[in-house]
Amino acid sequence: MINSYIKAASRNLIRNSIYSTINITGLSVGIAVCLLIFLIIRFETGYDSFHTKKDRLYRITTVMAQPNGTDAHEPAVSFPLPGVVQQEIPQIEKMSPVVHLQDMQLLLPEPQSLVRKTFKQKTGVYAVAPAFFEMFDFPWLAGSPSVLKDRNAVVLTKETAIRFFGDWKMAIDRQIQLGLDMHARVAGIVDMPPNTEFGFKILMPYAATPFVQATNWGPLEQGYECYVLLPAGTNVAAVDRQLAALARKYLPETLKNFFVLQPLSDIHFSDTIANTGGHGITLDRIRAMWCIAIFILLIACVNFVNLSTAQIMKRSREAGVRKILGSSNVQLKMQFFVETFTLVAASCLLAVLLTSVCINPLSLMLDIPLPVAVVYQPATGYFLLGVLVAVTLAAGFYPALVISGVNPLNTLKQRWQTALPGGLSLRKLLVVFQFMVAQVLIIATILIIKQMSYFKTASMGFNKELIVNVPVPGDSAGLNRMDLLHDRLLSLKQVREVSFNAAPPANDGNWWTDFNFNNAKENTKFATIHKAIDTAYLPLYQIELAAGRNVTASNSIREFIINETVVKKLGFHSPEEVLNKPISMWNGEMKGTIVGVVKDFHPLSLKEEVPPVLLFNFKDACRNASIRLDAGNLPEGLRGIEKIWESVFPAHPFEYQFMDEVIAGFYRREAQLSFLYQLFAGIAIFLSCLGLYGLASWMAVQRTREVGIRKVLGATVSSIVMLFSREFVWLVSIAFLLAAPVAWYFLREWLQSFASSTTLSWWVFACGGVAALSIALITVSYHAVRAALANPVKSLQQQ
């Protein structure tokens, strides 16, 4: 019986090769999209899931009370907290600080010569306690977790060891110098899984850092975090209460911060607390991707249903003959389901091939390490099996039900029709559904592109063009040679201005602290971003003063500049009111007066509100050179800067980053989202057009004689093309009327998640509707024109 079903199904598929090809193409593309989204989501949801104690691992975070009653969450903690937690909270089984050390210079002495390799490790150098590897399960290739008990030992990842030494096996026991004074031995190699929040490249002992001796509870430094392991069954709320008690006990009275635990499983998906490795994704975005996958697959299933029901007249006659010869309804349904299963199975195989081809370029675009091998893992097979069953049932159920329910006598005498009340056929409803989904994606894509353009062109309150930032060595030689570097850089004709500062106006690493204003009894209830600057900082970045003046040159802090947000948070109405008022930070270690107020600029991305900013003149903290270049010859200017750098700092590698590249990094996730929506919108339109092409082909065949009669009666080519196109225009228009409010609701919510955003303009919807309508008309135009140009004599001769 099964063999006969398969033979009959094969004959039908071959006999209707055009429809079979369209169906397989549409289903394979839809299934490939689902498979790619499944692999992406599986990768994202698998972050740090390989740790055996993952359910008991937590990160301690800092909660800062804001004047408006809300709480700001920071992943960083006070420097002395890890040691105090270990001593005073007995419920904590193990604890390890995790400190991200940026812009670390590395020297690799060659064993056989006096030549030394110099590397600049901008990110990826972390300091951890020996207990870290007892808490987390990273696979070891060489060495053991106990190696970090040695203050002069470091652990490299396999990738880093290969980059430094060519072969990770050659790295063991080799010497490496971190910074200026730490000479260490490579004591271990770990193989870091790609989906972990910890972006380690080099691990050094926490005991070898100056943070061990830190006693200041006030300032928070981004990158200074603390992780703990709790015993099984621990009451997390009780530990939170103990952490809050520690905050009350040790934090200065002026600080209203407190500490809470964040589960390891929440870190990757948090939209309120920064991720350790900067690779986070929100659960809303994951749900949105699942929805897109489901709708893309539904569109492909709709194509199948449309094309199958379009052939009902032919297949119903076949079904009528089979019934007269004794076939039951169950046998007819089974026959059609076997055909559907065969088509879907072929589509699944083709989808696997498409996914294998597309996964590498997609991984590069999304910055996700997904090798081709993941396509052939068992989990993929289980997913495809579920898709095979679900699509077979979804796509085959209705056509099988209709065909098996035919009356054999009626089908042999008259045309079979399916319609819903009101004359709106199922096929038309399905076309409306297809184009509604496609237009929602088109409108979303247009708006996302518009928002990305806004991010690129909107003013951030400072000039970011033609500015290159170069980190200056943090040793005494770097401090002593800054004036020499300054003078030599200005001697280049391509260099217009130079400023030494702690950081550019916008960057992804900021120091936050509260401060005391006007000798008040308590510090401010809000934290500010603070940056050390020089006199050239404001002119170079073209940051405007709202009141007062610029700082003067000084080797010690004695002058402060605040932004307008600080003025508002302090309760003043005009910038002039705060001038000459005293400020002190860090329990009086830094004092000075407010000499100026700058207009608000964005030290973070445009996605966030402008935070309070505090600028001060402190030369010793200036370890970044901001250089404005002339637009004439950038490559020559960079070569000139590099030559000067090599002459002033021969032992330090030259590295730079343009200011606009820093800002573009803020919107990496949004850029990836834009790419995905463009891709998915294109696929949705492609699938919808496949369905339209098949329906237009069927309509041309069904109305051949009608077109012939119309031409004999004097109908023009344009009127016949209009006849074919009019129905589809109405369907796409109805789809637009349904898609517009849906898109408006969700896109409005999305835009409201940004502090600064573009507007939801009417033309975004108009462009989406016109695009869908144009694509639909182009799709059906081939069959419409072909039918209009056909010889009416031949058309009337067809049966």
N, C-alpha and C positions, 0 to 999 in steps of 0.2 A: 504493500500500500504506500509506504513512504517513498519507495523508488518511483512509483508512478507519479506521485506528487512532484518529486524532484524533476522527473523528465518533463512533465507538463509545464512546470514553472520555467524550466530552461527554454522550452520552445516559445512560451509566451514572451519571455524577456528578449529573446533573439528576434522574434517577429516584430516586437515593438522596440526596436533598438534605440530610436531617438528618445523616446520617453524613458527608457531604462538608463540611457547615458545621462540624461538630465537629472534623473532621480539619484543615481549613484554619485554624480558630481556634487549635487546639493547636499546630500547626506554626508558624504565624506568630508566636505569642507566644514559643515556644522559639527560633526563629531570631532574633527581635528581641533577646532576652536575649543570645544569642551575639554578635550584631552590636555591641551596646552594650559588652559586655565586651571584644570585639576592639578597639573604638575606644579604650577606656580603657587597655588594655594597650599598644596601639600608641603612644599618647601618652606613657605612662610609660617605655617602653623607648626612646623617641626622644629622651630628655633629652641635650642637648648633642651630638647626633649630626651636627649640621650643620657643625661645625668641620672644616675640611679636614685639620687636623693632629691630630685627636682621638686617634689612636693613639700619639702621641708626647708628649701632654700629661700632666703628673703634678702632684699636690699633695704638698708635703712635710708630713708629720705627725710629731707627737711621741709617743714611746712612753715611758711612765713605769713603771718596775718597782715592783711592789707587794710588801709583806712576805709575802703568801701565795704568792708565786711566779708570779702572773699578771701580765699587762701591761695597763695602761690606755692606750688610744689617744686622743689629742687632735688635732683639726685645727689648733690654734694652734701657733705656733712662737715661739722667743725673738726679741726685737726686732732684734738685730743680725744674725740669720742670713741674711736676703736679701742684704745687701751682701757678707758673707763668702763665701757660696755662689758669687756671681758672680765673685769674685776667685780662689777657690782650687779650684774644680772645673771644669776646662777642658771636660769633656764636655757641660756644660750650654750649650745654644745660646742660649737667652733665658730671662729670669727676670722675674717681677713680683710684688711683694707685693700682696695684696688685703686691704684693711683695712675692716671694716664699722664705720662711725661711727654710733652710735645717739643718739637724742634731739637731733638737730641743729636749731637754730633758723635759719630762713631769712628774710631781709628782701629784698623786691623793691621798690626805689625806682621810683615812677612817673615817667616822663619829663616829663610835662606838669604835674605838681603836686608839692606837698610831702608828699602822702599816701604812706604806705608800707604795702604788704601784708606781713603777718607770717604765716609758716607754721611749723608744728612738724613736722619730718620725723622721725618716731620710728624708722623703719627705711628702708633703701634708699639711704643715702649711703655711697659707697665711695670709697676712695682707691687708685689703681693707678698703676703706672709706665707711661711711654710705650710700652714693649715689650708691654704687655698686648694691645693691638689688633693687634700683629704675630703674636701667638700664637693669639688667638681671633678667629673670624670673625663679628662682629656687623654686620648691614647698616646702612650709614650713609645717612641722608637728607640730611644737610648736614654740611659740615666733612670732616675726614680724621683718621686715627689719629695724625697728628703734632701735633695741637692740644694734647695734654697735655704737650708739652715746655715749654709756657708755664705758669709757676707760677700765673698769674692767670686761667687758663682752666678752664671746667667743661664737661662734656658732659651733656646731659639726654636721657632717653628720650622718645620721641614722646608717650607718655601723660602724663608729668610736664610736658612743655612745654605741652601743651594745658591741663592743670590750672592752670598758673601764668599763662599768657598768652592762653588762649583759642584760639590757633592756633599750631601748632608752627613754621610759617613765620615768624611774628612774633617768635619767641624768639631768633633769631640776633642776636648782638652786643648783646643786652640785658644789663643789669647785675644781679647777684645777690650778696647778702652771706651768707656761710656763717659761722655762729657770730658771734664778736665782731669779728674783725679781718681776715677774708679777703673782700676785695672782688674779685669775679671777673666775667669776661665769658663769656656763653654762646657757645662756639665750635663746638659740634657737636651734632647730634641723631642718635641711633641708634634703630632699631626693634627692640626686644627680642622675640625669639620667646618664646612662653609656656612652652615646655618646656626651660628652662635652669635650672641650679642657682644662677645668679647673679641675685639679686633686685634688680638695679640700678634706681635711679630717677635718681640724680645721681652723676656720676663726677667726682672732683677729682684733681689731681696728687698723687701720693704725696710728692713733694718739698716740698709745702706743709704737710705734717703734722709734728708734733714727733717722730714715730717715726724720722725720718731720722737724728736725732742720738742716738737711744737707744743706750746701751752696756750696759745691765743684761741679763745672760743669764738671770737667775733666774726672775722671775714670768712666767706665761703669761696673756695676755688673750684671752678668747674674741672671735673676730672678726678676729684678726690672723693671716692665713694667707699662704702663699707658693706660687706655681705656677711650674713650670719647663717648658721645651720641650727635649726631647732630640733629638739628630740621629738619623736613621734608622739602625737596626741597633745602637744603643747597648746595651751590657750593663747592664741595670738593676741587677742584683745588685752589679756593681762600683761603681756610683754610690751604692748603699746603704752599701757599705763605706766609701766616702769620707765620706758624711754621718755615719756613726758615728765616724769618726776626727775630724771637726770637733767633734762633741759632746765627745769626750774631751779635745780640745785647748782648747776655749773654755768649756765649762760648768764651774761651780765643782765642786770635788771632792766637795762634799756632795750634788750632784745626780747621779743615776744615769740621767738621761734620755738617749735617743738619737733620731735622726731617720731616717725611712724614707720612701720614695716610695709614693704611692697613685695608681693610674691614674685618669684622669678618668672613664673608663667605669665604674668601681666606685663612685664617690662617691654616686650617686643610690640605689644598692641596698645600701649598707653598713648593717649593723645594729650595728656596733661603733664607728664614727666618725661624728660628727655631720655632717650635710649643710650645705653653705654656705647654702642658701636655706631649709632646714627643710622641704623637700617630699619627702623620701625615701620609698621604699617597698622592702620587702625582696623578694627573689626568691621566698621561700616564699609570700608573699602573692600574688604574681603567679601562681605555680603553683596556688595554691588557687582563684584566680579562673578559671583555665583549666579546672580540674576541675569547678567549678560549671557553667561554660558547657557542657561536654561532657555532664554528667549531666542538665542541664535539656533539652538537645537529645535525649538518649537517652529521657527520659521522654516527650517529644513523639513520638518515633519509636515508642515502645512503644504509645502511644495508637493510632497508625495501624495497627500490626500487630494489636493487639487487636480494633479495629473491623473490620479487613479479614478476619481469621480468623473473626470472629463472623458474617460474611455468607457463609461458605464453602458452607453448604448451598445457598443460592440461587445463588451464583456457580458452584458445582460442577455444578449442573444445566445452567447456561448453557454451561459448558466442555464438558460431555458432549455437548450438542447440536452445538457447534462441531466437536468431534472427529469425530462421526459424519458431519458435512458436509465433513470433509477437512482441518480445521486441524491443524497440527503442534504439538508441544510448544513449539518455538521461537516460533511465531506467538502462541500463548497467553501465553507469558512476555512477549513484546514488547508485546502488548495491555495487559497489566497494568502493565508498566513505563511505558508511555505515560500511562496513567491516573495513576500515582503521580507521574510527572514533571510532569503538568499541575497536580496538586494542590500539589506542592512549589513550582513556579514561581509559582503564585498566592499561596502563602504567603510567598514571598520578597518579592514586590511589596508585600504588606500589611505585612510586617515592616519594610520600608524606611519606610513611612508611620508606623508605630508608633514607630520609632526617631527619626524627625524630630520627632515630637511630644514624646517623652520626654527627648531629649538635653539640652535647656536646663535643665529642672528638676533632672535628675540631675547636670549639671555644677555647678549652684549648691550642691547638697547635698554634693558631693564636693570642691568648691573646685578644679575642673579646668576650664580654659577650652576647652571643646569646642563650637565653633559648629556650626550645622546643616549648613554647607557640607561638613564632613568626611564626612557620610553619603554624599555624592555624588562622592567622590574615586575615582580609578581603583582604588586599593588596596581600597576597599570592594567594588567590583564583582568583583575577583578573589576576594576572600574569599567573597562570596555565590555565585559560580560554584562554588567548591569545596564550599560547604555544599549547594548544589543537587545536585551529583553524589553527594556522600556520603550525604545524607539519602534521595535516590531509591534508592540501592543498599541502604542500611541498612533503610529502611522497606518497600521493595518486594520485596526478594529472597525472604524466606520465604513471604509470601502468593503470590507468582508461582510459586514452586516447588511449593507445595501444590496450587494450583488447576490448574496445567499437568499435574500427575501423577495426576489423577483417572482412574478407570476409568469410561468412558462408560456401560456397562451398569449398573454398581452404582449410580452416582449418579442414574440415572433411576428406580431402584427403591427406594432406601433413603437414609436420612439419612447425610450425610457427617460423619465425626468425626475429630478429630485428638487424639491423647493420647500422653503419654509414659508410660513404665513406672511402675506404681504408681498410676495413675489421676489423677495431677496434670497437668492440661492445661497447654499452653504459655501460654494466656491467664492462667491463675492464677499461673504463675511470673512473668509479666511484671507483673501487678498487684502481686505481692509486691515485685518490684524497684522499681517506681514508689514505693510507699509506704515502702520502706526508705530510699531517697534522701530523700524528703520528710521522714521522721521524723528522719533525721540532721540535716537543715537546721533543723527545728523545735527540736530539743534544743540545737543549737549556738546558735540565736537566743536561746533562753531563758537559756542560760548567759552569753552575751555581754551581754545586758541586765542580768543579775544582777551581772556583773563591773563594768559601767558604774555601776550603782547603788552598788556597793561603793566605787568610786573617788570618787563624789560624797559619800558619807556617812562613810567611814572617817576616823578621826582622823589628822591629819598631825603631831600634836604641838604644834599651836598653833591659836589661834582665828582663822578667816578670815572670819567673818561681819561685815558692816556696816563693813568697812574699805576706804577708798578711798586710792589712792596717787597723788600728784601730783609729777611731776619738778620740782625747784627749779633755776632758772638756775645755770649753772656759773661765772658771772663773779663779780667782786668784789662787785657790787651784790647778787647773790643771797646771798653769804655774810654781808654786812653787815646784810641785812634779814631774816635768818632769825628772830632774836628778835622782831622786830616782827610778822612773819607768825605766829609761834607764839602770841603774846599775843592777837592779834586773832582767830585761829581759836578759841581757848579761850573768847573772849567770846561766841561763838555758843551759844545754848542747845541746838542740835541736835548740837554737837560734844562728845564725852565725853573723848577723849584725843588727844594729838598727839605723834608721834615723828619726829625727823629721823634719817635713816639712809642708808647707801649703797644698800640694796636691801631689799625685804621678805624674810621668811624663805624663801619659795619663789619663784623666778623662773627665766627661761630664759637668763639671762646671768650667769655667776658667774666670779669670779677665783679661780684656784687657785695655790697655792704651797706649798713645803715650809717647814720652820722648824727652828730649833735649840732643843732642849729641855735645860734644866738644864746649860747650858754644855758639852754633849757635843762630842767631836771632830768628829762628822759630823752633818749635818742628818738629819731623819727620812727614811725611805725611802718615805714616802707623802706625797701632796699633800693639802692641805686647802682647802676653800672658806673664804674669809675675807670678813667683812662688817664695815664700820664702823657702830657703833650709838651711841645716846645712852642716858641713864638711863631713859627712858620706853619703850624698845623692848620689853623683856621683859614689863612689866606690860600694855602695850597688846595684844601678841599672846598674852598669857597663856602664855608659855613658862616651864615650871617649872624651878626650880633643884634639882639633885640634891645639891649641896654648895656651900658658900661663899656669896658674896653677889653683888649686881649691881655693875656698874661705877659709878664716880663721875664727875661732870661734869669734863671736861678738854679743853683745846685740843690736847693732844699725847698720843701713845700712851704709856701707862704701865701699863695693866691689860688683861688678857686673860680671856676666858671661853671654855672649850672644851666640846664635847659629850661624851657618854658613849662614843661611838665612838672619839674620840681617846684617851681613857683606856685603852680596851682595846688599841688599836694600840700604845700606849706600853708595854704590858705590866703595867699596874697592875690590881689587883682591886677597889679602891674609889675613888670620886671624891676622898675626903678626902686620899689619898696624894699627889695632884699639886698641892694648894693651896700657894700661895706659891713655887712653883718658877718660875725665870726662863725666858722665851721671847724669842728674837730672830729677826727675819726680814730677808730681803734684805741679807745680809752685814752684819748689825748695824745697819742703818739704822732699824729699828723694834725697840724693846726694851720689856719690861715683865714683870710677874709674873702668874701665874694666880690670879685672885681668886674664880673660881666655875666650877662645872660644871653645865651644863644637861642636862636629860633629852633624849634623842634626838628630834629633829623632822626632817621631810622637807624639805630645801631643794630637792630635785628631785621628780619625780613618784613615786607609789607603785609605779611599775613597776620602780624601781631601789632598790638597797640604800641605807641611810642612810650618806652619806659623812662623813668627818671635817669638822668645822666649827669655825672660829676666829672669835670675836667680839672686837672691841676698840673702845675709845672714841677716836674721831678725828674731831673736828667738821668739819675741812676736807674730809673725804671724804664727808660726808653731803649728798647731793644729791637726796634723795627724802623727801617728807613723807607719813607714814602717818597717816591721820585716821580715828578710830573715831567713827561717827555713831550717834545715837540712833535706835531703830527707829520712832519716832513718825511723822516726816515726812521721808523721804529727799529728795524733790524740793526741798522748801524748804531743807533743809540744804545741798544741792549748789548751789542758787542763792546762798545766803549765802556759801559758800566762794568761788564765782566772783566775787562782788562784792568780797570782801576781796582776792582775788588781783589783780583789775584795779586796785585802789587801791595795792597794794604793788608790783606788777610790771606797770605799764601797757604796757610795750614787749614783753611776752612773752605768747603765747597760753596760755589755760588749758586743760590737758588732764588727764584723770584716767582711772583704771582701777580697778575693784573687784577686791579680792583674789580673790574666788571666780571671776572671769572669767580671771584669770591662771592659776589652777589648772585651770580647764576647758580652757584651751589646751593643757595637757600631754597631754590625751586626745583631741585632735582626730581623729587617725587611728583610734583605737578607736571613737569615735562614728560615724565614717564606715563602719567595718567593721560596726558594729551595724546601721546603716541598710541596708547592702547585704544582710546576711544576712536581715533581716526581709523585704526586698523579694524576695529569691530564694526564701526559704522559702514566702512567699505564692504566688509563681508556680509553684513545684513542687507545692504543694497544689492550686492551680487546675487545672494540667495533669492531675494525677492524678485529680481529680474529674471532669474532662471524660471521661477514659477510663472511669471508673466509671459515669458517667451513660449513656454509650453502651452499655456492657455490661448495665447494669440495664434499659435500654430493650429491648435484644435479648432478654434473659432473660424479660422480661414477655411479649413476643410469642411466644417459644418455649414458654412454660409456661401459655399462656392456657387451653387445654383442661384441663390438670392442675388449675389453680386452680378452674375451674368444677366439676370432679368433686369436689374437696375441699370446696367450699362446699355442694354438694348433699348430701354425706355428713356435714355438720354442722360443718365447720371455721369457726372464728371469724375476724374481721378481724385480731385481734392475732396469732393463730397463723400466718396467711398472711404477714403482715408479717414475723414472726419467721423464717418459712421463707425469704423472700427475703434477709433481712439476715444470717442465720446464716453463710452462706458467706463473705460479705465480712468479717464479724467475725473469722473464722478467718484469712483472708488478711492482714488488717491486723495481727492479733496475731502471726502468723509474721514479718511484716515488722518489727515492733517488736523481736522477739527477735533478729533479725539486725542491726538498726540500733543497738541499745543498746551492744553491745561496741565497734562501730566508732566511734560517737560518743564513748564513754568514753575510748578510746585516744587519739584526736586531741585531744579537749578537755583531757585531763589534760596532754598535751604543751604545749598552748597556755597553760594556767594556770601551768605551771612556768616559763614565760618571764618571769613577773612576780615581783618580789621580794615583793610583798604582793598576795594574791589572795583571792577568795572560795573557798568550798568547793564541790566537785562533789557536790552533795546528791542523794539518791535521788529527791526530788520533782521535780527537773528532768527526769529521764527519765520519771517517771510523768505529768507534765504533757504532755510530748511525745507519749506514747502515747495518753493520753486525748483530746488535741486531734485527733490523726489519726483515731482511732476515731470520735469525734463527727462530724467533718467527713464521713467516709465514710458513716456512717449517715444523715446529713442528705441527702447526695447521692442515695442509693438510695431514700430514703423516699418520694419522689414516685411513682416507678413501683411501689413495693411497695404503697403505700396505694391507688393507682389500680387495680392488679390485684385487690386484696382487695375493693374496693367494686364491682367490675364485676358486671353481671347474669350469673349462671351460665348462664342459658338461652342468651343471646347468645354466651357464651364457648364453649359446647358446639356451637353451630351453625357456628363458624369451622373452616375446613379447615386 
